[in-house]
Amino acid sequence: LEMLRYKCEYLGKIFLKTKRFFASSQICSSCGTKTAMKLDCRRYSCSCGLEVHRDDNAALNIRAAGITVLKACGAAL
């Protein structure tokens, strides 16, 4: 974690950390619906029609959470 923080500072990027139990892979990155999933399930399917790899869905949710925090702080994007 410290290595990642260091690299971000070195490159002039902002380093943000989500909460430990943020359910990033269980929240639909399209509509926001939360669906409980077992760890062995690798595809995320939502009733809105979104079907994506679990890790890709989590990455989209983490990115959106970071952008929300940056906008709330008034940071330029």
Residue pairs with C-beta under 8 A, 6 or more apart in sequence:
1 17
4 15
5 15
7 13
8 14
8 15
9 15
14 70
14 75
16 66
16 69
16 70
18 24
18 62
18 65
18 66
22 61
22 62
22 65
23 34
24 57
24 58
24 59
24 61
24 62
24 65
25 37
25 44
25 54
25 55
25 57
25 58
25 61
26 34
26 35
26 36
26 37
27 33
27 34
27 35
27 57
27 61
28 34
28 35
28 44
28 46
28 48
28 50
28 57
29 50
29 52
29 57
29 60
29 61
29 64
30 46
30 48
30 49
30 50
31 46
31 48
31 50
33 46
33 47
33 48
35 44
35 46
37 44
37 54
41 54
42 53
42 54
43 51
43 52
43 53
43 54
44 50
44 51
44 52
44 53
44 54
44 57
45 51
50 57
67 77
70 77
71 77
